[in-house]
Amino acid sequence: MKIKSITERTFYSRNIQKHEMASMLGKEEKWFEESDNNLLATIIRDKVDNDWAYMILAKERNDEYRAVEVDVSFQTMEVAENQLMIKLNKLITSGEYKEELYSDNETSETSSSLIITDINEEVKKYLKKHPEKLHDLSPRKFEELVASILEDMGLDVTLTKETRDGGSDIIARVKNSIASFLILVECKKYSPEHKVNVGIIREVAGVHSLKEPSKSIIVTTSTFTKDAIKEAALHKEKIELKDYYNLKDWLNTY
């Protein structure tokens, strides 16, 4: 077992397609190969947050490579590479990736190979299988994830700056030939023990009254306190709550 550094050209000489969207959102900086087990990996720098991620790909029976592991939000390239090596060695030792690849192929009538797409797409597919990893995202990464999911639902989405003052994390619009509906989204990336309290509901209600959108939505990786749920019920036509379990339902579409 030997994991070696390779060039980008060598990496893409394998059966992998490079997508333009990937280069827009993230830049691959390093590439690796473990030929005995037909594994490839790349270190990616996020162009939005300037943090780091890694992606591991394995060869399927049709000789195409698809992603089997993705992890994100590392502060430095060195940390991302160190965690990548740990994960590669664990996958090789356990053989988990082989079980996943082949069981997927055997239960599907059509090929579902996953090649390199934009990093957000890979993250969503990964989080579908490992929703507990939502808690490992940075707050900004969580906002990006929610914005991307809403965009996939057909909304026109704008992710606001981190330095926003009194605004919302995401501005979304639903447009048709008759009307346009404005939706303001507030994201709270909390641990499971840190529930969203009534104060957040009142803050969002205040912004809602000021900006008068069609709907305000609060999305969290946690859940809501009883008082928060009661307060939101007083604004049931204006405010909607989406918690960890709603996020899991959204991710199940990927």
Secondary structure, 3 states (H helix, E strand, C coil): CCCEEECHHHHHHCCCCCCHHHHHHEEEEEEEEEHHHCEEEEEEEECCCCCEEEEEEEECCCCCEEEEEEEEEECCHHHHHHHHHHHHHHHHHHCHHHHHHHHHHHCCCCCCCCCCCCHHHHHHHHHHHCHHHHHHCCHHHHHHHHHHHHHHCCCEEEECCCCCCCCCCEEEEEECCCCEEEEEEEEECCCCCCCECHHHHHHHHHHHHHHCCCEEEEEECCCECHHHHHHHHCCCCCEEEECHHHHHHHHCCC
